[in-house]
Amino acid sequence: MAAANLLSRALLPALNPNPSSHSNRVSPSAVSLRRRHGLTASVRASLSTAAPSPPPRPAAAAADGRAPKRCFRRGADGHLYCEGVRVEDAMGAAERTPFYLYSKPQVVRNFTAYRDALEGLRSIVGYAVKANNNLRVLQLLRELGCGAVLVSGNELRLALRAGFDPTRCIFNGNGKTLEDLVLAAESGVFVNIDSEFDLENIVTAARVAGKKVPVLLRINPDVDPQVHPYVATGNKTSKFGIRNEKLQWFLDSIKSYSNDITLVGVHCHLGSTITKSQPYIVELAPPLPALLCELFE
């Protein structure tokens, strides 16, 4: 089992952030996590005593014009450092390998950039749990005010264990099982409708749980995100989302299940690794107002 390390600046004064001296090593603090079937995983946290730098504003550069601070750097001694801690020392303090090292200040900086970019808007920054399901990382993001984006029942269970507010979580995916949807209904998270059978399962789950489920329609706007075809999810040939010609059927169906589900929004995901704004500004944004009026008239 891999050891996951969340690099902070408070818990491990033994790791010397001074590059000139590395003679003293002390074992880091360990947190034991009880898992199913009696198995226990030890998550070790390697931390630095250096005072953390405040998270930068989104587009802000450093005072000398250089790029904003990053967590990893090569020291004058040739060693790799993370937030002032020599990576070799952190590796030596770990009980097992593979070894994963995360920077807490960098996570905070990244979250702050998203939060500040959305300042003034009614919004929730949602972290995709599938990207990294380390419990300590999830707890940190929850403490920062982040929501959770989920694609499985186990991710939902993990998000609840990490303390996320269910009303700030959304359950996505076109392969949601009935069991997972019942848990989602009981927990009160938002659920995306991705297909006809997905809608049927959500309604069934709502009735089993005895709860009215807040749902969103995942629309497929047939927009080319200009990325590799394998990660393009918003064009007409994609298996994800509901095409425009099917929207009316879904709207009528949702109205017929008004005792079980309530439509609260729409969801759209064009794809991954998108580096251009054109797919959003030129192709997606213009038809959205009319679509929203149609959905919520």
Backbone as a ProteinNet text record, in pm:
[ID]
protein_1_A
[PRIMARY]
MAAANLLSRALLPALNPNPSSHSNRVSPSAVSLRRRHGLTASVRASLSTAAPSPPPRPAAAAADGRAPKRCFRRGADGHLYCEGVRVEDAMGAAERTPFYLYSKPQVVRNFTAYRDALEGLRSIVGYAVKANNNLRVLQLLRELGCGAVLVSGNELRLALRAGFDPTRCIFNGNGKTLEDLVLAAESGVFVNIDSEFDLENIVTAARVAGKKVPVLLRINPDVDPQVHPYVATGNKTSKFGIRNEKLQWFLDSIKSYSNDITLVGVHCHLGSTITKSQPYIVELAPPLPALLCELFE
[TERTIARY]
85.3	0	88	50.6	132.9	116.2	226.4	220.5	198.7	103.4	71.7	111	192.8	241.8	188.1	126.8	76.8	174.5	248.1	352.3	291.6	302.7	252.7	369.5	339.7	447.7	432.9	362.9	340.8	367.7	353.6	354	489.4	586.2	712.3	833	861.1	977.3	1108.4	1105.4	1229.1	1292.1	1213.4	1269.9	1320.9	1451.9	1515.9	1499.9	1433.2	1417.4	1543.3	1648.7	1773.2	1856.1	1883.8	1955.3	2095.6	2154.4	2292	2308.4	2201.2	2214.3	2104.5	2145.2	2047.5	2090.8	2162.8	2216.5	2115.6	2014.9	1917.3	1790.8	1749.3	1624.9	1541.4	1415.2	1321.2	1201.5	1146.5	1032.1	914.9	841.7	726.1	607.1	510.3	386.6	312.3	244.9	169.1	23.7	-63.8	-207.6	-259.4	-318.7	-372.4	-517.3	-552.6	-689.1	-748.5	-853.7	-919.9	-1001.6	-980.4	-1055.4	-1137.4	-1212.1	-1296.8	-1212.9	-1273.4	-1213.3	-1095.6	-1091.4	-990.8	-854.6	-839.7	-711.1	-687	-564.1	-529.1	-422	-443.2	-344	-281.5	-151.2	-81.2	-45.8	-98.1	-68.1	29.2	145.2	249.3	254.9	260	260.7	396.7	467.9	597.3	578.4	621.9	589.9	713	706.7	818.4	784.3	886.1	863.3	866	903.7	910.8	772.1	765.3	636.7	580.9	452.8	396.3	377.3	400.5	373.2	224.8	165.7	21.2	-13	-132.4	-171.9	-177.8	-123.2	-124.3	-261.5	-287.9	-408	-393.7	-505.6	-499.9	-395.5	-401.4	-312.1	-190.2	-168.2	-61.4	74.1	172.1	309	385.9	502.1	585.8	632	680.9	719.3	829.2	916.9	1026.5	987.8	857.5	812	816.7	869.9	876	739.8	728.8	604.2	574.8	446.6	411.8	486.9	498.1	572.5	518.4	608	572.5	639.1	584.1	627.4	761.6	794.6	919.3	1025.6	1150.6	1262.1	1389.4	1487.6	1618.7	1709	1763.3	1848.1	1987.5	2062.4	2199.9	2287.3	2246.2	2323.1	2288.4	2198.3	2161.5	2046	1995.1	1884.7	1750	1647.9	1512.8	1446.6	1381.8	1314.4	1165.9	1085.2	942.5	908.4	872.6	840.2	951.5	1076.1	1188.4	1235.9	1166.4	1205.6	1273.1	1389.7	1457.2	1377.9	1343.4	1259.2	1326	1456.8	1527.5	1503.7	1498.4	1471.9	1329.8	1235.3	1096.5	1080.6	1149.6	1144.7	1203.3	1311.3	1373.5	1286.2	1194.8	1107.2	984.8	960.7	842.6	867.2	762.3	774	774.7	713.2	699.3	696.9	711.9	701.1	597.6	537.5	565.2	538.6	601	596.5	536.3	430	364.1	380	427.7	453.3	365.5	282	193.1	229.5	216.7	243.1	112.2	96.2	-24	-32.4	76.4	66.8	29.1	77.4	43.3	-103.7	-158.7	-301.4	-382.1	-339.1	-408.2	-398.4	-280.5	-264.4	-353.4	-359.4	-442.1	-589.5	-636.9	-777.2	-808.1	-718.2	-738.6	-750.3	-673	-679.7	-818.4	-876.6	-1012.3	-1114.8	-1102.4	-1199.4	-1198.1	-1079.2	-1069.6	-1117.6	-1097	-1143.7	-1295.4	-1362.9	-1509.4	-1567.9	-1484.8	-1530.4	-1644.4	-1748.9	-1864.4	-1973.2	-1944.4	-2043.3	-2094	-2218.7	-2272.5	-2220.3	-2120.9	-2052.1	-1995.2	-1963.9	-1897	-1780.9	-1662.5	-1549	-1557	-1573.9	-1588	-1463.1	-1411.6	-1293.1	-1333.9	-1275.6	-1304.4	-1230.5	-1303.6	-1242.4	-1165.2	-1205.8	-1135.7	-992.1	-962.2	-827	-727.8	-771.7	-685.4	-776	-788.3	-881.5	-812.7	-693	-624.8	-707.3	-734.1	-824.3	-774.1	-643.5	-590.6	-604.6	-582.8	-599.8	-745.8	-837.4	-979.9	-1022.3	-971.9	-1007.1	-956.8	-837.3	-783.8	-872.8	-911.4	-996.2	-1132.1	-1186	-1313.7	-1299	-1188.3	-1164.9	-1153	-1105.9	-1092.9	-1226.8	-1330.7	-1463.1	-1498	-1422.1	-1443.5	-1561.9	-1627.1	-1726.2	-1662.4	-1741.6	-1687.6	-1767.1	-1694.3	-1754.9	-1728.8	-1835.1	-1827.2	-1872.4	-1814.1	-1856.7	-1879.9	-1882.3	-1909.6	-1960	-2022	-2070.2	-1957.1	-1844.5	-1731.6	-1672.6	-1671.7	-1626.1	-1720.6	-1849.7	-1946.6	-1921.8	-1899.1	-1870.6	-1744.8	-1643.5	-1518.6	-1538.2	-1616.9	-1643.8	-1718	-1813.8	-1886.5	-1794.2	-1704.1	-1608.4	-1513.8	-1478.8	-1390.4	-1462.7	-1594.9	-1671.2	-1730.5	-1733.5	-1792.9	-1942.1	-1989.8	-2132.3	-2201.6	-2296	-2362	-2426.6	-2473.3	-2538.2	-2437.7	-2309.7	-2205	-2136.7	-2206	-2152.4	-2245.1	-2187.4	-2266	-2218.6	-2315.4	-2288.1	-2305.9	-2194.2	-2194.4	-2178.7	-2175.8	-2142.4	-2259.3	-2227	-2332.6	-2338.5	-2271.6	-2275.1	-2311.2	-2390.9	-2430.3	-2520.2	-2489.9	-2571.6	-2688	-2788.9	-2904.9	-2864.1	-2775.8	-2728.4	-2661	-2576.2	-2508.2	-2606.3	-2707.1	-2806.3	-2893.8	-2920.8	-2996	-2916.2	-2785.4	-2699.5	-2698.4	-2691.5	-2692.9	-2823.3	-2935.1	-3065.9	-3075.6	-3027.6	-3030.8	-2940.8	-2829.6	-2732.3	-2770.7	-2851.1	-2894.4	-2803.6	-2720.9	-2633.7	-2710.7	-2657.1	-2713.1	-2675.5	-2765.3	-2740.3	-2765.1	-2670.4	-2686.1	-2761.6	-2857	-2925.2	-2848	-2800.1	-2713.2	-2777.8	-2888.5	-2951.2	-3090.8	-3164.1	-3298.2	-3297.2	-3207	-3206	-3152.4	-3066.6	-3017.8	-3133.7	-3219.8	-3338	-3426.1	-3449.6	-3533.3	-3473.7	-3343.6	-3278.5	-3282.4	-3268.9	-3274.4	-3413.2	-3515.5	-3652.7	-3674.8	-3627.6	-3640.3	-3566.8	-3445.4	-3366.7	-3437.2	-3498.9	-3571.5	-3685.8	-3753.7	-3865.6	-3816.8	-3705.4	-3648.8	-3604.3	-3539	-3488	-3596.2	-3708.4	-3812.3	-3771.5	-3686	-3636.6	-3657.1	-3682.1	-3691.4	-3551.3	-3508.4	-3370.4	-3357.5	-3265.2	-3237.7	-3153.1	-3198.4	-3128.5	-3091.3	-2990.8	-2950.3	-2951	-2978	-2970.9	-2831.7	-2763.7	-2634.6	-2660.5	-2644.6	-2671.8	-2548	-2572.1	-2464.8	-2483.3	-2404.8	-2431.4	-2375.2	-2308.6	-2246.3	-2147	-2051.7	-1945.6	-1812.2	-1731	-1598.4	-1502.1	-1453.4	-1363.9	-1220.3	-1191	-1058.1	-951.7	-986	-892.6	-891.6	-815.3	-809.5	-949.2	-990.2	-1125.4	-1158.3	-1057.9	-1083.1	-1126.6	-1096.1	-1133.4	-1232.1	-1292.6	-1396.7	-1532.2	-1603.8	-1728.7	-1850.1	-1832.4	-1944.4	-1988.1	-1940.3	-1986.5	-2093.1	-2158.6	-2277.4	-2248.4	-2127.1	-2092.1	-2048.4	-2042.4	-2000.5	-2111.9	-2071.6	-2169.7	-2225.2	-2177.9	-2218.2	-2324.5	-2416.5	-2509.8	-2629.6	-2718.7	-2846.9	-2844.7	-2871.5	-2870.1	-2994.9	-2984.4	-3091.6	-3225.8	-3225.4	-3351.7	-3422.4	-3353.1	-3413.7	-3453.3	-3420	-3443.1	-3590.4	-3677.3	-3819.7	-3873.6	-3829.9	-3874.3	-3832.8	-3710.5	-3662.4	-3738.2	-3764.4	-3839.2	-3979	-4045.7	-4178.8	-4171.3	-4069	-4053.8	-4027.7	-3941.9	-3912	-4037.7	-4119.5	-4244.4	-4338.7	-4335	-4423.4	-4377.1	-4250.7	-4196.1	-4174.7	-4261.8	-4242.7	-4243.5	-4298.6	-4296.3	-4163.5	-4081.6	-3958.3	-3832.1	-3835.6	-3717.8	-3758.2	-3661.2	-3685.5	-3567.1	-3594.1	-3489.7	-3437.1	-3305.6	-3246.8	-3139.4	-3101.2	-2997.2	-2959.4	-2860.2	-2805.6	-2656.4	-2603.8	-2461	-2407.3	-2284.7	-2222.3	-2072.1	-2015.2	-1870.7	-1822.3	-1745.8	-1704.4	-1591.8	-1505.3	-1392.5	-1281.1	-1171.5	-1055.3	-939	-844.2	-722	-752.9	-863.6	-898.4	-808.8	-743	-652.4	-697.2	-810.3	-859.4	-996	-1024.3	-1153.6	-1259.5	-1217.5	-1311.4	-1428.7	-1407.2	-1522.6	-1630	-1589.9	-1687.2	-1750.5	-1666.5	-1715.1	-1789.5	-1734.3	-1789	-1900.7	-1884.1	-1978.3	-2079.6	-2037.4	-2128.3	-2212.1	-2151.1	-2220.4	-2341.8	-2335.7	-2450.2	-2583.3	-2589.9	-2721.7	-2769.1	-2685.2	-2722.2	-2841.2	-2848.2	-2962.5	-3097.7	-3109.8	-3236.6	-3267.5	-3164.3	-3184.7	-3231.8	-3170	-3208.2	-3350.7	-3387.3	-3525	-3624.1	-3587.5	-3674.3	-3689	-3580.6	-3581.7	-3658.3	-3647.6	-3702.3	-3813.1	-3880.6	-3992.3	-4110.6
-120.5	0	124.3	220.9	341.1	431.6	493.5	594.2	729.6	805.3	936.5	1044.1	1138.2	1243.2	1378.6	1448.3	1583.4	1678.7	1755.2	1841.1	1969.8	1992.3	2114.3	2185.5	2282.3	2358	2364.7	2270.3	2282.3	2155.7	2038.1	1915	1849.5	1885.6	1811.9	1904.3	1960.2	2046.6	1971.8	1837.7	1761	1766.4	1785.3	1795.1	1936.3	1950.9	2081.7	2146.8	2264.4	2329.9	2399.4	2403.9	2470.2	2378.5	2414.3	2325.7	2291.6	2373.4	2351.4	2247.4	2201.7	2107.4	2004	1874.8	1766.4	1646.9	1674.2	1564.4	1504.5	1579.9	1530.7	1484.6	1359.8	1306.9	1251.5	1283.3	1230.8	1178.1	1065.8	1007.7	1103	1114.4	1204.4	1148.1	1237	1194.9	1098.4	1000.9	903.3	906.1	897.2	891.9	758.9	679.7	550.4	564.4	509.4	517.1	378.1	356.8	227.4	207.4	95.4	64.2	-61.1	-99.4	-217.6	-342.6	-444	-574.9	-568	-465.6	-459	-412	-372.2	-327.7	-183.9	-154.5	-19.9	34.7	153.8	218.4	332.4	343.6	451	559.6	678.3	792.2	881.8	903.2	977.7	1118.5	1215.6	1355.7	1417.1	1456.9	1521.5	1671.4	1747.2	1888.1	1973.8	2096	2188.2	2297.2	2350.6	2455.4	2594.5	2608.3	2740.6	2803.6	2934.9	3004.7	3002	2961.4	2951.8	3088.5	3096.1	3219.9	3229.2	3350.1	3361.7	3321.8	3263.8	3224.9	3347	3339.5	3454.8	3475.2	3596.8	3623.6	3552.1	3520.6	3434.6	3470.8	3588.8	3619.9	3698.8	3703.4	3787	3721.4	3800.9	3752	3796.7	3739.7	3779.5	3922.9	3984.1	4125	4150.4	4051.5	4070.3	4031.9	4004.3	3973	3826	3743.8	3600.8	3535.4	3409.4	3335.6	3314.5	3293.4	3269.9	3149.5	3146.6	3042.4	2903.3	2808.1	2668.3	2587.3	2472.1	2398.4	2328	2283	2209.5	2300	2283.6	2358.5	2277.1	2307.2	2244.6	2335.7	2284.3	2362.6	2381.4	2473.7	2498.5	2375.4	2288.7	2166.8	2055.1	2083.5	1983.9	1895.2	1906.3	1823.2	1889.5	1805.9	1853.9	1887.8	2005	2050.7	2072.3	2048.9	2079.6	2166	2291.8	2386.8	2393	2392.4	2405.8	2276.7	2166.7	2037.7	1955.4	1900.2	1817.5	1689.1	1661.3	1546.2	1416.3	1407.8	1287.6	1260.7	1367.6	1350	1302.5	1359.2	1316.1	1170.2	1129.5	989.6	897.9	942.7	861.2	845.3	941.8	935.1	849	812	731	585.1	517.3	378.1	282.5	322.7	231.1	308.4	235.9	294.1	214.8	266.2	397.1	512.5	621.6	737.7	855.8	913.7	1028.5	1149.4	1257.7	1378.8	1491.6	1547.8	1657.9	1783	1897.2	2025.3	2089	2103.4	2168.4	2314.7	2393.5	2532	2541.3	2446.4	2451.8	2420.6	2324.7	2295.4	2420	2489.6	2612	2718.7	2733.5	2833.6	2802.3	2675.6	2638.1	2664.4	2624.4	2648.1	2797.5	2875.7	3019.9	3085.1	3035.9	3091.1	3071.9	2952.9	2928	3012.2	3014.5	3088.9	3237.1	3293.8	3437	3469.9	3376.9	3401.1	3407.9	3343	3340.3	3439.3	3525.1	3620.4	3706.6	3719.7	3798.5	3717.7	3593.3	3505.9	3405.6	3364.4	3260	3126.6	3072.8	2956.9	2867.8	2745.3	2648.9	2589.6	2593.8	2526.2	2379.4	2290.3	2148.4	2071.2	1991.4	1911.1	1772.9	1729	1596.8	1492.2	1420	1324.3	1216.6	1186.7	1084.8	1126.1	1255.8	1302.8	1262	1259.1	1220.4	1197.5	1071.9	1040.8	1024	1082.8	1079.4	1154.4	1089.6	1147.3	1280.5	1291.8	1416.8	1531.6	1502.6	1605.6	1648.9	1553	1585.3	1666.9	1631.8	1706.4	1850.2	1869.2	2004.1	2085.9	2028.6	2100.5	2132.5	2040.1	2066.7	2182.6	2187	2295.9	2430.6	2428.4	2551.7	2600.6	2515.2	2552.3	2489.7	2390.3	2326.3	2229.5	2211.7	2107.1	1985.8	1880.9	1757.5	1715.3	1673.3	1619.5	1469.6	1389.9	1246	1167.9	1048.6	963.3	819.2	795	659.8	666.6	556.4	549.8	553	489.1	491	630.4	707.7	846.1	926.6	900.3	967.4	930.9	803.3	760.3	828.9	838.7	901.5	1051	1116.1	1258.6	1283.4	1197.2	1210.8	1187	1089.6	1061.1	1179.3	1247.5	1363.8	1486.5	1477.1	1586	1685.5	1653.7	1747.1	1764	1885.4	1915.9	1853.8	1761.1	1696.8	1794.9	1908.5	2006.7	2083	2054.8	2112.6	2004.2	1891.5	1778.7	1747.1	1701.1	1662.9	1527.2	1440.7	1303.8	1294.1	1273.3	1267.2	1123.6	1109.3	981	914	834.1	763.2	615.7	578.9	440.2	428.1	521.6	519.7	399.7	324	208.9	250.7	165.2	195.4	207.1	118.6	124	257.3	303	431	547.3	538.6	646	652.8	538.7	538.8	611.8	583.8	653.9	804	840.3	982.3	1048.2	978.5	1032.8	1049.4	951.3	958.4	1069.9	1095.8	1194.8	1337.5	1353.9	1487.4	1557.6	1481.8	1544.3	1571.2	1660.1	1684.4	1568.8	1534.2	1422.4	1467.2	1435.5	1465.8	1354.2	1392.5	1296.4	1289.2	1169.2	1154.9	1076.9	1006.3	923.4	883.1	812.7	766.7	668.9	567.4	469.5	530.7	632.7	703	773.8	836.9	902.7	802.3	686.6	583.5	537.1	517.6	472.9	579.7	705.6	814.3	821	807.6	808.6	690.7	572.4	454.5	475.3	531.2	555.9	654.6	756.5	854.7	789.2	698	629.9	533.8	464.7	373.9	452.3	566.8	647.3	731.8	749.7	836.1	982.1	1019.9	1158	1213.2	1343	1409.5	1452	1410	1429.7	1554.6	1645.4	1759.3	1713.2	1737	1685.2	1797.4	1768.7	1855.2	1772.8	1836.6	1770.6	1792	1682.8	1696.9	1708.8	1827.2	1851.5	1823.7	1783.3	1763.8	1869.1	1977.5	2090.4	2073	1959.5	1934.4	2045.1	2063.5	2162.8	2089.5	2127.2	2068.5	2136.2	2066.3	2129.8	2142.2	2091.7	2102.2	2032.1	1909.9	1825.9	1687.2	1596.6	1460.3	1397.6	1322.9	1264.8	1179.1	1116.7	1030.1	1107.4	1237.4	1316.3	1426.9	1417.5	1512.6	1455.8	1527.3	1473.3	1560.2	1667.9	1756.9	1762.9	1669	1668.3	1560.5	1564.9	1482.6	1332.7	1295.1	1153.2	1099.7	1185.2	1142	1062.1	969.4	888.9	961.9	1083.6	1157.4	1262.1	1279.6	1389.2	1367.1	1466	1459.3	1556.8	1506.3	1590.3	1678.6	1787	1887.1	1828.3	1735.4	1680.5	1594	1558.2	1476.2	1557.2	1684.7	1765.3	1771	1790.2	1803.7	1676.2	1562.1	1435.4	1429.3	1471.2	1468	1568.5	1685.5	1785	1733.6	1672.1	1617.3	1504.2	1422.2	1310.4	1361.8	1462.3	1517.6	1574.8	1643.4	1699.4	1589.4	1475.4	1365	1297	1321.3	1263.7	1372	1470.3	1586.7	1551.5	1438.4	1397.8	1333.3	1298.1	1225.2	1305.8	1391.9	1469.6	1613	1702.9	1842.5	1894.3	1956.4	2008	2139.9	2144	2264.4	2327.7	2261.2	2320.5	2232.1	2279.1	2202.5	2185.3	2082.4	2052.5	2029.6	2076.8	2055.5	2041.4	1938.6	1915.6	1888.7	1982.7	1971.6	1871.9	1857.8	1766.5	1799.2	1725.4	1744.9	1802.4	1859.2	1920.2	2035.9	2105.1	2220.6	2339	2397.6	2509.8	2638.7	2635.3	2752.8	2793	2922.4	2972.5	2971.1	2957	2964.8	2867.5	2739.3	2648.8	2697.5	2767.3	2816.6	2948.1	3042	3178.1	3184	3121.9	3135.2	3035.5	2911	2805.8	2770.6	2770.1	2725.8	2839.1	2954.2	3062.5	3118.4	3144.2	3208	3134.3	3000.8	2936.4	2908	2929.3	2891.6	2969.9	3103.9	3177.1	3124.9	3100.3	3050.9	2912	2828.9	2694.2	2698.1	2782.2	2792.7	2844.9	2940.3	2990.5	2879.9	2796.4	2686.1	2583.3	2557.9	2457.2	2503.5	2632.1	2680.3	2781.8	2779.2	2874	2836.1
0	0	0	-77	-89.2	31.2	71.6	177.7	113.9	163.4	105.7	203.3	160.4	248.4	205.5	300	277.2	344.1	265.5	318.9	370	501.3	562.3	626.8	714	776.3	927.5	986.5	1129.2	1208.3	1150.2	1227.7	1242.9	1159.4	1164	1172.7	1289.8	1302.4	1285.1	1286.4	1277.2	1139.2	1035.2	901.8	881.3	869.8	866.2	730.1	721.9	592.2	544.9	625.7	589.4	500.4	375.6	284.2	331.5	420.6	459.4	567.2	627.8	738.1	732.1	727.5	718.9	803	909.6	988.9	1082.9	1123.4	1220.6	1151.9	1177.4	1123.2	1237.1	1235.2	1333.4	1258.4	1301.7	1232.1	1235	1124.7	1118.9	1193.8	1215.7	1280	1190	1246.8	1168.3	1210.1	1113.5	1139.9	1088.8	1173.8	1132.8	1094.2	978.6	927.1	926.6	1001.2	1005.9	879.9	813.4	693	714.1	608.6	618.1	638.6	694.6	715.7	812.1	897.3	1001.3	954.9	826.4	776.6	819.5	852.5	894.2	802.2	750.9	665.7	742.7	734.4	803.6	704.3	726.6	640.6	714.5	657.5	725.4	670.1	760.4	719.1	745.1	641.9	654.2	640.1	739.5	744.5	768.6	722.6	736	835.5	904.2	1003.6	943.1	819.8	757.9	751.1	772.1	768.5	627.4	609.5	474.9	412.7	283.4	212.6	186.6	189.6	164.8	23.3	1.5	-134.5	-224.9	-346.7	-436.7	-497.5	-541.7	-618.9	-752.7	-819.8	-937.7	-1042.1	-1099.9	-1211.3	-1166.1	-1036	-984.1	-1004.5	-1048.1	-1059	-936.3	-917.1	-805.1	-825.6	-715.5	-721	-823	-845	-939.3	-1081.9	-1105.7	-1239.1	-1274.1	-1185.1	-1212.7	-1190.9	-1233.9	-1216.9	-1068.9	-1029.6	-889.9	-833	-702.1	-631.6	-662.3	-680.1	-697.1	-587.5	-558.4	-439.6	-457.2	-578.6	-599.5	-660.5	-612.6	-668.8	-651.1	-732.1	-720.4	-638	-527.6	-440.6	-496.2	-436	-479.1	-460	-368.1	-343.6	-441.3	-537.5	-637	-598.2	-473.5	-426.8	-458.3	-470.6	-494.8	-361.1	-354.7	-233.3	-260.5	-159.8	-164.4	-44.6	-70.3	36.4	141.1	96.5	188.6	250.5	227.3	281.8	171.7	201.8	102.9	82.4	-41.8	-73.4	-27.4	-38.5	5.6	153.7	235.5	378.4	402.6	328.1	343.2	302.9	197.5	154.4	260.4	322.9	426.5	549.4	572.6	689.1	665	538.7	507.8	543.6	586.1	626.8	508.2	396.5	283.5	153	45.2	-87.5	-166.5	-276.1	-337.4	-241.9	-270.8	-183.2	-259.1	-206.9	-268.7	-177.7	-232.3	-155.3	-208	-120.2	-158.4	-80.3	-142.1	-77.5	-33.1	96.1	147.1	101.3	112.2	63.6	-84.2	-167.3	-309.4	-331.5	-255.3	-264.9	-229.1	-122.8	-80.5	-188.6	-247.6	-353.3	-472.8	-511.5	-626.6	-599.5	-480.9	-447.4	-445.4	-386.4	-376	-513.2	-610.1	-745	-804.6	-787.2	-837.7	-761.7	-630.2	-548.6	-584.4	-597.8	-626.6	-767.3	-862.3	-998.8	-1005.4	-911	-909.8	-808.4	-755.6	-654.3	-708.5	-629.2	-670	-735.8	-769.4	-830.6	-727.4	-742.5	-657.2	-710.1	-644.4	-700.2	-590.3	-629.6	-542.6	-622.1	-565.5	-626.4	-585.1	-683.2	-653.8	-693.2	-600.9	-628.8	-678.1	-790.6	-844.4	-761.3	-679.6	-588.2	-664.5	-788.2	-866.5	-896.8	-888.9	-919	-810.9	-686.4	-574.7	-453.9	-412.6	-303.9	-169.1	-154.3	-25.3	78.8	191.1	290.4	345	371	425.4	325.1	197.7	95.1	89.1	94.4	89.8	211.7	328.8	449.8	441.2	387	370.1	277.7	164.2	69	129.5	206.8	273.9	372.5	446.3	541.2	470.6	347.2	269.7	214.6	223.5	173.5	40.7	-0.5	-129.4	-123	-236.8	-251.5	-316	-342	-398.6	-521.1	-625.4	-746.8	-747.7	-758.4	-735.6	-858	-877.5	-987.7	-943	-812.9	-763.8	-620.7	-577.9	-441.1	-340.2	-372.3	-280.5	-266.3	-375	-364.1	-276.1	-286.6	-200.5	-54.4	-27.5	110.2	163.8	79.3	120.5	145.8	60.6	79.1	209.8	241.8	367.2	485.7	471.3	578.2	599.5	490.7	500.3	553.9	568.2	628.7	532	402.2	305.9	331.7	312.9	320.9	199.8	218.8	104.1	8.2	59.7	-27.7	-112.9	-94.9	-179.1	-262.1	-279.4	-356.6	-473.2	-582.2	-698.9	-748.9	-781.3	-822.5	-973.9	-1045.7	-1191.8	-1241.1	-1372.8	-1432.6	-1501.3	-1603.9	-1676	-1637.9	-1528.8	-1482.7	-1336.7	-1286.8	-1145	-1117.3	-1012	-977	-889.2	-882.5	-798.8	-652.9	-607.9	-468.3	-438.1	-530.2	-511.1	-512	-596.7	-605.5	-481.3	-420.6	-294.3	-187.2	-179.8	-84.1	-112.8	-240	-277.2	-235	-256.8	-219	-67.6	5.7	152	204.4	133.8	180.4	143.5	38.6	-0.8	-99.7	-174.1	-273.3	-402	-484.2	-616.2	-708.3	-800	-891	-1034.1	-1121.9	-1263.8	-1335	-1419.6	-1506	-1637	-1669.6	-1785.6	-1900.4	-1871.9	-1974.9	-1929.1	-2017	-1982.8	-1865.5	-1873	-1764.6	-1636.1	-1648.4	-1529.9	-1460.1	-1537.6	-1481.6	-1409.3	-1471.1	-1408.1	-1275.4	-1271.8	-1148.2	-1039.8	-1078.8	-980.2	-917	-999	-946.7	-852.3	-892.1	-806	-674.4	-681	-559.9	-467.6	-525.7	-445.5	-369.3	-434.3	-369.9	-261.9	-287.4	-186.7	-64	-86.6	24.3	90.5	20.6	74.2	75.9	-16.6	-23.7	-164	-173	-302.1	-343.9	-461.6	-504.1	-592.9	-559.7	-649	-766.2	-888.1	-1005.4	-1101.7	-1183.4	-1292.9	-1421.4	-1532.7	-1662.7	-1721.5	-1753.2	-1820.8	-1970	-2021.5	-2162.5	-2246.8	-2370.2	-2467.6	-2576.6	-2573.8	-2664	-2804.8	-2831.4	-2961.5	-2995.5	-2905	-2922.1	-2930.5	-3026.5	-3041.3	-2944	-2842.8	-2745.7	-2793.7	-2913.8	-2974.3	-2890.5	-2848.1	-2772.9	-2836.2	-2780.3	-2831.9	-2825.7	-2928.3	-2930.4	-2808.4	-2747.6	-2632.5	-2508	-2501.5	-2383.4	-2419.8	-2537.4	-2578.4	-2537.4	-2450.9	-2395.4	-2426.1	-2504.8	-2530.2	-2674.9	-2758.2	-2896.6	-2916.1	-3030.1	-3052.5	-3050.7	-3086.8	-3089.9	-2954.2	-2853.9	-2720.3	-2653	-2567.5	-2495.1	-2373.2	-2348.2	-2228.6	-2260.4	-2169.1	-2177	-2268.3	-2265.6	-2335.9	-2452.9	-2571.3	-2690.8	-2696.2	-2770	-2774.4	-2815.2	-2911.7	-2959.7	-2856.2	-2748.1	-2642.3	-2519.8	-2517.8	-2398.3	-2358.9	-2456.2	-2424.5	-2359.3	-2407.6	-2346.8	-2201.5	-2171.8	-2034.2	-1947.3	-2000.9	-1923.9	-1888.7	-1984.5	-1958.3	-1855.4	-1864.8	-1770.5	-1629.6	-1617.7	-1485.3	-1421.2	-1501.5	-1448.3	-1400.5	-1468.3	-1428.7	-1300.7	-1262	-1137.9	-1032.6	-1030.3	-943.7	-794.8	-757.4	-617	-576.4	-675.7	-648.2	-674.8	-775.5	-812.2	-842.7	-829.3	-864.2	-944.6	-1059	-1146.2	-1091.3	-1063.9	-1004.4	-1092.3	-1203	-1286.3	-1403.1	-1478.2	-1590.2	-1568.9	-1633	-1622.1	-1762.2	-1786.5	-1916.2	-1896.9	-1957	-1950.5	-2091.9	-2146.8	-2286.3	-2306.6	-2207.3	-2222.7	-2125.3	-2136.8	-2049.9	-2130.6	-2060.2	-2116.5	-2210.1	-2187.9	-2271.7	-2233.7	-2331.6	-2305	-2374.5	-2445.9	-2516.9	-2462.8	-2467.3	-2420.7	-2530.8	-2655.7	-2768.3	-2757.9	-2721.9	-2713.9	-2617.3	-2512.4	-2414.8	-2459.1	-2500.9	-2530.7	-2663.4	-2766.6	-2900.7	-2928.2	-2880.5	-2918.3	-2809.8	-2683	-2576.7	-2519.5	-2494.8	-2425.2	-2499.1	-2631.7	-2699.3	-2683.7	-2699.3	-2690.4	-2548.1	-2449.1	-2312.4	-2256.7	-2271	-2213.8	-2262.3	-2393.5	-2447.5	-2393.3	-2380.3	-2328.5	-2184	-2103.3	-1962.5	-1948.3	-2031.3	-2027.7	-2061.1	-2157	-2195.7	-2083.7	-2013.9	-1908.5	-1785	-1753.4	-1626	-1643.1	-1755.2	-1777	-1687.7
[MASK]
+++++++++++++++++++++++++++++++++++++++++++++++++++++++++++++++++++++++++++++++++++++++++++++++++++++++++++++++++++++++++++++++++++++++++++++++++++++++++++++++++++++++++++++++++++++++++++++++++++++++++++++++++++++++++++++++++++++++++++++++++++++++++++++++++++++++++++++++++++++++++++++++++++++++++

